[in-house]
Amino acid sequence: MSLSRRFRREDRGDEGSWSRLLLLGAIERGGDNATPSSLAAGEGLRSSNLAAALRELERSGLITRTPDGKDQRKVRVGLTSEGKRLLVESRARREKWLAEAVEASLTKEECAILFAAGGLLERIATYSEND
């Protein structure tokens, strides 16, 4: 949690909030399959909260919402070039800080341990009881 808080502090250059960046990242991960319902389920958001957030992102020119080509009841959500730029710049700021912090704070042996632990944490993060 403290590392997550530090990332938010390091990303102070973003014009928006951390939750907005998280939602933009979820839309990017969803690719062409991102829909409001898939985003709500994946991010654990209530549909009313998500709808408000999507309206704000669309007003800010960060996302587009287009009717699905096959099922007109569905809407596809995608990033605009501005949304992609904002996400890339945000990640770059956090990655820069992290690389500098690792280099300044850890020995080579500790770096190896950290990278090995990263793989383990990824396995834990993707665990599902249904697998």
FIVEXVEX-835133 format. One line per field, with one value per residue: residue number from 1; residue in three letters; x, y, z of N, C-alpha, C in turn. Coordinates in steps of 0.2 Angstrom, whole numbers, padded with zeros to 4 digits. Layout:
# FIVEXVEX-835133
num	(NUM ...)
residu	(ALA ...)
n_xx	(X ...)
n_yy	(Y ...)
n_zz	(Z ...)
ca_xx	(X ...)
ca_yy	(Y ...)
ca_zz	(Z ...)
c_xx	(X ...)
c_yy	(Y ...)
c_zz	(Z ...)
END
This chain:
# FIVEXVEX-835133
num	(1 2 3 4 5 6 7 8 9 10 11 12 13 14 15 16 17 18 19 20 21 22 23 24 25 26 27 28 29 30 31 32 33 34 35 36 37 38 39 40 41 42 43 44 45 46 47 48 49 50 51 52 53 54 55 56 57 58 59 60 61 62 63 64 65 66 67 68 69 70 71 72 73 74 75 76 77 78 79 80 81 82 83 84 85 86 87 88 89 90 91 92 93 94 95 96 97 98 99 100 101 102 103 104 105 106 107 108 109 110 111 112 113 114 115 116 117 118 119 120 121 122 123 124 125 126 127 128 129 130 131)
residu	(MET SER LEU SER ARG ARG PHE ARG ARG GLU ASP ARG GLY ASP GLU GLY SER TRP SER ARG LEU LEU LEU LEU GLY ALA ILE GLU ARG GLY GLY ASP ASN ALA THR PRO SER SER LEU ALA ALA GLY GLU GLY LEU ARG SER SER ASN LEU ALA ALA ALA LEU ARG GLU LEU GLU ARG SER GLY LEU ILE THR ARG THR PRO ASP GLY LYS ASP GLN ARG LYS VAL ARG VAL GLY LEU THR SER GLU GLY LYS ARG LEU LEU VAL GLU SER ARG ALA ARG ARG GLU LYS TRP LEU ALA GLU ALA VAL GLU ALA SER LEU THR LYS GLU GLU CYS ALA ILE LEU PHE ALA ALA GLY GLY LEU LEU GLU ARG ILE ALA THR TYR SER GLU ASN ASP)
n_xx	(0004 0010 0019 0010 0004 0015 0017 0006 0009 0021 0016 0011 0010 0000 -0015 -0027 -0036 -0030 -0039 -0045 -0035 -0033 -0045 -0043 -0032 -0038 -0047 -0038 -0032 -0043 -0045 -0052 -0063 -0068 -0081 -0094 -0100 -0091 -0080 -0085 -0087 -0074 -0067 -0073 -0084 -0099 -0112 -0118 -0108 -0098 -0103 -0104 -0090 -0086 -0093 -0087 -0073 -0076 -0080 -0069 -0061 -0054 -0058 -0068 -0085 -0093 -0106 -0108 -0104 -0111 -0121 -0132 -0136 -0125 -0111 -0095 -0080 -0066 -0049 -0044 -0032 -0027 -0031 -0023 -0010 -0010 -0010 0002 0012 0010 0013 0026 0032 0030 0037 0050 0053 0053 0063 0074 0073 0075 0088 0096 0093 0095 0105 0114 0111 0100 0092 0090 0083 0071 0066 0063 0054 0044 0039 0033 0023 0015 0010 0002 -0007 -0015 -0021 -0036 -0050 -0058 -0050)
n_yy	(-0006 0006 0008 0010 0022 0030 0030 0037 0049 0052 0054 0066 0075 0073 0078 0074 0063 0049 0038 0040 0038 0024 0019 0023 0014 0002 0002 0002 -0010 -0018 -0017 -0019 -0025 -0018 -0014 -0004 -0013 -0024 -0016 -0012 -0024 -0029 -0019 -0017 -0008 0001 0003 0015 0024 0021 0025 0039 0042 0038 0047 0059 0057 0056 0069 0076 0072 0060 0047 0037 0033 0021 0013 -0004 -0014 -0026 -0028 -0017 -0013 -0013 -0004 0001 0005 0016 0022 0039 0047 0057 0052 0040 0046 0053 0042 0035 0045 0046 0033 0033 0043 0037 0025 0030 0036 0024 0016 0025 0025 0011 0009 0018 0013 -0001 -0015 -0025 -0038 -0037 -0032 -0042 -0051 -0043 -0043 -0056 -0058 -0050 -0058 -0068 -0061 -0057 -0069 -0072 -0061 -0064 -0075 -0085 -0092 -0100 -0105)
n_zz	(0000 0004 -0007 -0017 -0013 -0014 -0028 -0033 -0027 -0034 -0047 -0048 -0059 -0067 -0074 -0069 -0058 -0048 -0049 -0061 -0069 -0067 -0072 -0085 -0088 -0087 -0097 -0108 -0106 -0109 -0122 -0139 -0134 -0123 -0113 -0105 -0095 -0094 -0089 -0077 -0070 -0070 -0063 -0051 -0049 -0046 -0058 -0059 -0054 -0063 -0075 -0073 -0072 -0084 -0092 -0088 -0093 -0106 -0109 -0106 -0117 -0117 -0119 -0131 -0135 -0143 -0153 -0153 -0167 -0170 -0160 -0156 -0144 -0136 -0130 -0135 -0127 -0129 -0130 -0133 -0143 -0135 -0123 -0123 -0123 -0111 -0102 -0105 -0102 -0089 -0084 -0088 -0079 -0067 -0068 -0071 -0058 -0050 -0056 -0053 -0039 -0036 -0041 -0033 -0020 -0018 -0017 -0030 -0027 -0019 -0029 -0038 -0029 -0028 -0041 -0043 -0033 -0039 -0049 -0042 -0035 -0045 -0049 -0038 -0038 -0050 -0046 -0045 -0037 -0045 -0055)
ca_xx	(0000 0014 0021 0005 0003 0020 0016 0001 0013 0025 0012 0007 0010 -0006 -0020 -0033 -0035 -0028 -0045 -0046 -0029 -0034 -0050 -0040 -0028 -0043 -0050 -0033 -0032 -0049 -0044 -0058 -0068 -0070 -0088 -0095 -0101 -0084 -0076 -0088 -0085 -0066 -0064 -0077 -0087 -0106 -0114 -0119 -0101 -0094 -0107 -0102 -0083 -0085 -0095 -0081 -0068 -0078 -0080 -0062 -0058 -0049 -0061 -0074 -0090 -0096 -0111 -0105 -0106 -0115 -0126 -0132 -0137 -0119 -0106 -0088 -0076 -0059 -0045 -0043 -0025 -0026 -0031 -0017 -0004 -0010 -0008 0009 0016 0009 0017 0033 0034 0031 0043 0056 0054 0054 0070 0079 0073 0078 0096 0099 0091 0096 0111 0113 0108 0093 0088 0088 0077 0065 0063 0061 0048 0039 0035 0028 0017 0011 0006 -0003 -0012 -0019 -0025 -0043 -0053 -0061 -0045)
ca_yy	(0000 0012 0009 0012 0029 0034 0030 0042 0056 0053 0055 0073 0079 0071 0083 0071 0059 0042 0034 0041 0034 0017 0017 0023 0008 -0004 0003 0000 -0018 -0021 -0016 -0018 -0028 -0014 -0011 -0002 -0019 -0027 -0012 -0012 -0030 -0029 -0014 -0018 -0002 0001 0005 0023 0027 0020 0030 0046 0043 0038 0054 0064 0055 0058 0076 0078 0070 0055 0041 0037 0027 0019 0007 -0011 -0016 -0032 -0028 -0010 -0011 -0013 0001 -0001 0011 0016 0028 0043 0048 0061 0047 0036 0051 0054 0036 0034 0050 0044 0027 0035 0046 0032 0020 0034 0036 0017 0014 0029 0022 0004 0010 0021 0010 -0008 -0018 -0030 -0044 -0035 -0031 -0049 -0053 -0039 -0045 -0063 -0057 -0047 -0064 -0071 -0056 -0057 -0075 -0071 -0056 -0067 -0081 -0085 -0098 -0103 -0108)
ca_zz	(0000 0004 -0013 -0021 -0012 -0017 -0035 -0033 -0026 -0040 -0053 -0047 -0065 -0070 -0073 -0066 -0052 -0048 -0051 -0068 -0073 -0066 -0077 -0092 -0089 -0088 -0104 -0112 -0106 -0112 -0130 -0143 -0130 -0117 -0113 -0098 -0090 -0092 -0085 -0070 -0067 -0069 -0058 -0045 -0049 -0047 -0064 -0059 -0053 -0069 -0080 -0071 -0073 -0092 -0095 -0087 -0097 -0113 -0109 -0106 -0123 -0116 -0122 -0135 -0134 -0150 -0153 -0155 -0174 -0171 -0156 -0155 -0137 -0132 -0132 -0134 -0125 -0131 -0128 -0139 -0144 -0129 -0117 -0123 -0121 -0103 -0099 -0107 -0098 -0081 -0083 -0088 -0073 -0061 -0070 -0070 -0051 -0048 -0058 -0049 -0032 -0035 -0042 -0027 -0013 -0017 -0020 -0035 -0024 -0017 -0035 -0040 -0025 -0029 -0047 -0042 -0029 -0043 -0053 -0037 -0033 -0051 -0049 -0032 -0041 -0055 -0043 -0044 -0035 -0051 -0060)
c_xx	(0004 0017 0016 0004 0009 0020 0011 0005 0017 0022 0008 0007 0004 -0012 -0027 -0031 -0033 -0033 -0046 -0041 -0030 -0040 -0047 -0036 -0033 -0046 -0044 -0032 -0037 -0049 -0051 -0064 -0071 -0077 -0089 -0097 -0095 -0080 -0079 -0086 -0078 -0064 -0068 -0081 -0095 -0107 -0115 -0113 -0097 -0097 -0104 -0095 -0082 -0088 -0090 -0075 -0069 -0078 -0073 -0058 -0053 -0052 -0066 -0078 -0093 -0101 -0107 -0108 -0111 -0121 -0127 -0134 -0131 -0115 -0099 -0084 -0069 -0056 -0044 -0035 -0023 -0026 -0025 -0010 -0004 -0008 -0001 0013 0015 0013 0024 0036 0035 0037 0050 0058 0056 0061 0075 0079 0076 0086 0099 0098 0094 0103 0109 0109 0101 0089 0086 0082 0071 0062 0060 0054 0042 0035 0031 0022 0012 0007 0000 -0009 -0017 -0022 -0032 -0045 -0055 -0056 -0043)
c_yy	(0006 0013 0012 0020 0033 0035 0036 0049 0057 0055 0062 0077 0078 0076 0081 0067 0052 0037 0034 0038 0027 0015 0018 0017 0002 -0004 0000 -0007 -0021 -0021 -0015 -0021 -0024 -0012 -0009 -0008 -0023 -0023 -0012 -0018 -0030 -0025 -0013 -0011 -0003 0005 0013 0027 0027 0025 0037 0047 0042 0044 0059 0063 0057 0065 0079 0076 0064 0048 0043 0032 0027 0013 0001 -0012 -0021 -0031 -0020 -0008 -0011 -0007 -0001 0006 0010 0022 0032 0044 0052 0056 0043 0040 0052 0048 0034 0039 0048 0038 0029 0039 0041 0027 0024 0034 0029 0015 0018 0026 0016 0005 0013 0018 0003 -0010 -0023 -0036 -0043 -0034 -0037 -0052 -0050 -0042 -0052 -0062 -0054 -0053 -0067 -0067 -0056 -0063 -0075 -0066 -0059 -0073 -0080 -0092 -0103 -0107 -0115)
c_zz	(0000 -0003 -0018 -0020 -0014 -0024 -0037 -0032 -0032 -0046 -0052 -0053 -0069 -0069 -0070 -0060 -0053 -0051 -0058 -0072 -0072 -0071 -0084 -0093 -0090 -0095 -0109 -0112 -0109 -0120 -0133 -0139 -0124 -0118 -0105 -0093 -0089 -0088 -0077 -0066 -0065 -0063 -0052 -0044 -0050 -0054 -0064 -0058 -0059 -0074 -0079 -0073 -0081 -0095 -0094 -0092 -0104 -0114 -0110 -0113 -0123 -0118 -0127 -0134 -0141 -0149 -0156 -0162 -0174 -0166 -0154 -0148 -0133 -0135 -0131 -0132 -0127 -0129 -0134 -0139 -0137 -0123 -0117 -0121 -0114 -0100 -0099 -0102 -0091 -0080 -0083 -0082 -0067 -0062 -0069 -0062 -0048 -0050 -0054 -0042 -0031 -0036 -0036 -0020 -0012 -0020 -0026 -0033 -0022 -0024 -0038 -0036 -0027 -0036 -0047 -0038 -0034 -0047 -0048 -0035 -0039 -0051 -0043 -0035 -0046 -0052 -0043 -0042 -0040 -0056 -0058)
END
